[in-house]
Amino acid sequence: MSTYENYHKTSQVYDKTRTAGGVDIILNAMEEGNLPLSEQVLLDAGCGTGLYSAALVNKVRRIEAVDLNAGMLGMAQEKLQSEEKQGRISFHQSAINSIPLPDKSVDAVMINQVLHHLPDDADSGWPEHKKVFNEFFRILKPGGGLIINSCSPEQLELGFWFYHLIPDAIKAVQEKTIGIDTMADQLKSIGFSEPRQEAPLDLILQDEAYFYADGILDPDWRSGDSIWSLVEDKTLTDVLEKTQNLQKSGKLENFMLKHDQTRKTSGQVTFTVAGKQL
Ligand SMILES: C[S@@+](CC[C@H](N)C(=O)[O-])C[C@H]1O[C@@H](n2cnc3c(N)ncnc32)[C@H](O)[C@@H]1O
């Protein structure tokens, strides 16, 4: 469960601004597995409203979708009810550090934009991440693959134009975000292969909604990015006022374009792919 985002509330509006970005990267990684894609069982860890499961359910044999939040899971179940009836997807309300699936039961695990919600930090050595990666290792069949989609601490700084308005929240989320190298070291210490990492520069988490400059003024738009839950009330009031002033003076679009430049070279997300060796 996220310690800061109210996913019961967010589940109602999450799909307004979020899409399943990077599905091609996930498919490419799965195609390196032992079995043809259409025979593979995929775990969607922290499935949320099921955006990624919906994009992949017709490509694989079956999906096991896990999320701790009943609101998010309910939206996923609603979206995929006919596939659930056909036995193509099963839903589990569970924490991802203790998943109700047997050892060596899935061919691939994907985890999209979930890790920064774990109650963890660098000072304690990221023990929750380790528990979760160990759980994935337990559930994966030998030869299976793990695909992690997360933002690096650097991408949080450079990849989102509106974060310039909320520097304290960037710091707060960076403290909850494991570095890409530390993650790779953890994975190897558990027994995964040397991870491969890729930051697709054209992938934008909110798709076209990212470029709605006045989205900041819309609570539903802000709900599409959990960083807003880390913004203090007083700061939010100031940010809304600044955004309204930029809008009134016709400068909001330029503000967005100016602060979006660094995203083009940093990207917003990194995919980390590692295998459980045979
Ligand atoms: C930002 S959403 C991502 C949802 C989905 N993977 C996507 O990319 O559209 C994060 C999700 O992780 C879930 N989550 C956070 N911590 C979790 C945990 N420890 N165990 C299971 N689910 C968790 C939340 O309930 C939420 O649905």
The ligand as an SDF file (V2000), in Angstrom:
LIG
                    3D

 27 29  0  0  0  0  0  0  0  0999 V2000
    1.2030    4.3700   -9.7920 C   0  0  0  0  0  0  0  0  0  0  0  0
    0.1290    2.9830   -9.5830 S   0  0  0  0  0  0  0  0  0  0  0  0
    0.6650    1.9460  -10.9430 C   0  0  0  0  0  0  0  0  0  0  0  0
   -0.4440    1.0560  -11.4400 C   0  0  0  0  0  0  0  0  0  0  0  0
   -0.1100    0.2750  -12.7130 C   0  0  0  0  0  0  0  0  0  0  0  0
    1.0150   -0.6170  -12.5160 N   0  0  0  0  0  0  0  0  0  0  0  0
    0.1510    1.2250  -13.8450 C   0  0  0  0  0  0  0  0  0  0  0  0
    1.3330    1.4520  -14.1790 O   0  0  0  0  0  0  0  0  0  0  0  0
   -0.8110    1.7610  -14.4180 O   0  0  0  0  0  0  0  0  0  0  0  0
    0.8190    2.1130   -8.1900 C   0  0  0  0  0  0  0  0  0  0  0  0
   -0.0050    0.9140   -7.7610 C   0  0  0  0  0  0  0  0  0  0  0  0
    0.7850    0.1140   -6.8800 O   0  0  0  0  0  0  0  0  0  0  0  0
   -0.0540   -0.3760   -5.8510 C   0  0  0  0  0  0  0  0  0  0  0  0
    0.8050   -0.7080   -4.7070 N   0  0  0  0  0  0  0  0  0  0  0  0
    1.6140    0.1360   -4.0240 C   0  0  0  0  0  0  0  0  0  0  0  0
    2.2800   -0.5330   -3.0720 N   0  0  0  0  0  0  0  0  0  0  0  0
    1.8860   -1.8260   -3.1620 C   0  0  0  0  0  0  0  0  0  0  0  0
    2.2220   -3.0180   -2.4400 C   0  0  0  0  0  0  0  0  0  0  0  0
    3.1220   -2.9920   -1.4510 N   0  0  0  0  0  0  0  0  0  0  0  0
    1.6300   -4.1700   -2.7880 N   0  0  0  0  0  0  0  0  0  0  0  0
    0.7190   -4.2040   -3.7980 C   0  0  0  0  0  0  0  0  0  0  0  0
    0.3580   -3.1020   -4.5100 N   0  0  0  0  0  0  0  0  0  0  0  0
    0.9370   -1.9380   -4.1960 C   0  0  0  0  0  0  0  0  0  0  0  0
   -1.0300    0.7560   -5.5940 C   0  0  0  0  0  0  0  0  0  0  0  0
   -2.1900    0.2920   -4.9220 O   0  0  0  0  0  0  0  0  0  0  0  0
   -1.2880    1.2410   -7.0130 C   0  0  0  0  0  0  0  0  0  0  0  0
   -2.3750    0.5660   -7.6010 O   0  0  0  0  0  0  0  0  0  0  0  0
  1  2  1  0
  2  3  1  0
  2 10  1  0
  3  4  1  0
  4  5  1  0
  5  6  1  0
  5  7  1  0
  7  8  2  0
  7  9  1  0
 10 11  1  0
 11 12  1  0
 11 26  1  0
 12 13  1  0
 13 14  1  0
 13 24  1  0
 14 15  1  0
 14 23  1  0
 15 16  2  0
 16 17  1  0
 17 18  1  0
 17 23  2  0
 18 19  1  0
 18 20  2  0
 20 21  1  0
 21 22  2  0
 22 23  1  0
 24 25  1  0
 24 26  1  0
 26 27  1  0
M  CHG  2   2   1   9  -1
M  END
$$$$
